[in-house]
Amino acid sequence: MGLQEDHEAAVQVLNQAKIDQAQRVQLLQQLHELVIKKQPRLLDKLAIDIFELHVDTLPAARKAVVGLIEDICVTKNAFLPQATLPLITMLNDSVPAVVKRTIGACTVLFKEALVLVSKQPDSSQHKALWKDMLTIRSRICGIASEYSNDGVRVYSLKFVESLILLYTSAYQAGQVPAAGVTFDAALLPADHPLLNAKSMTREAEAFLMTLLDKIPSQSSIGTPKVKSIVLIVLLNCVSNLALSRASLFPVIVPRLIEFCKYMAESPMKKDSAWSSLVHNLKNALSGLVKCKFDEASQWRERVVKAMHMIGAGEQAETARRHYERDRARTERQLRDQQKQEAREREAQEQEQRSRVKRSAEEMAEEQRKRARFTDGPMQQNGNSMYSTPSPTTAAFAVGGQPAPG
């Protein structure tokens, strides 16, 4: 089937989806296959028509449209400016499943928007796009604090985690981002009209504090509690941030240690939810003990002590031994590498000395050859020019005949 035939088939499926409520979701899935996987070139003609389906009366169809919007914009991010209005609308949907799916799409598309705006900041369309993305950001951050549905809140927490990672650089001072990195705050020029790295870092710190403030502490005993499923995701989010950004490690770890004290003294019911929470907390803290950041060294023993508080002493010691073995292996590899480099330098220096010696010997030999070549003719010339002539030679020189005897 050629492009024209695929276009006709896609238009037919799209029109059928608009009128056939019973088969709408299946038809949208067919449309996804046609315009995303098979013929992405059709998007230029059909994307806007697909976006308009976000007001469908069926929640399942609206969810399917969100998936289409996400994949369309990932395939061709030039459609992002047209996608923001449908996304904002569906973030306010009355059905939690639609809101959750929309947050998942926004988590992906926020980075796509950052990449687009960072490269082409002067476009009026991109300025409007960034304004809409900030509206989306504010809405999702609000959902993380106030939405009643746990599944939706979980997705919003993951969005905030992703936001903090985008707003902070993955590289420490002096490090250069690797080739092929599509976006990193460290790559932003200082005079970018829409994105400022320092401002983004401050915003990321503020977002982080909103996450950390949701973690219970000893001072919060007796206050309304965060549900276990939300708290588990929250702990995973902040521990991932600590392991991903060295600058955030010293900010996050004290809160997690304080939470361990809370768990040790809390009157929480020791049910399956509590056990699941402690299990996830142990795993998160084990990762922190194994962390190789320089910033982690001063916190390692305190994290181990906190793990003992919640009955994870054996796991803490295992994590510490793992770190020590890994550090010893790394140091050994570094020593071996340094020795190998030293051997290679010595071999290079020896080769250089040998070349210098050979060059000197060749020059000396060349000078000796020149000396022999020069001295030989000079000696012959000296014998003919300055030796005493024989009588016979003198006679011929004077008269042309030999002198009488």
Secondary structure, 3 states (H helix, E strand, C coil): CCHHHHHHHHHHHHHHHHHCCCCHHHHHHHHHHHHHHHCHHHHHHHHHHHHHHHHCCCHHHHHHHHHHHHHHHHHCHHHHHHHHHHHHHHHCCCCHHHHHHHHHHHHHHHHHHHHHHHHCCCCHHHHHHHHHHHHHHHHHHHHHHHCCCHHHHHHHHHHHHHHHHHHCCCCCCCCCCCCCCCCCHHHCCCCCCCCCHHHHHHHHHHHHHHHHCCCCCHHHCCCCCCCHHHHHHHHHHHHHHHHHCHHHHHHHHHHHHHHHHHHHHCCCCCCHHHHHHHHHHHHHHHHHHHCCCHHHCCCHHHHHHHHHHCCCHHHHHHHHHHHHHHHHHHHHHHHHHHHHHHHHHHHHHHHHHHHHHHHHHHHHHHHHHHHHHHHHHHHHHHHHHHCCCCHHHHHHHHCCCCCCC
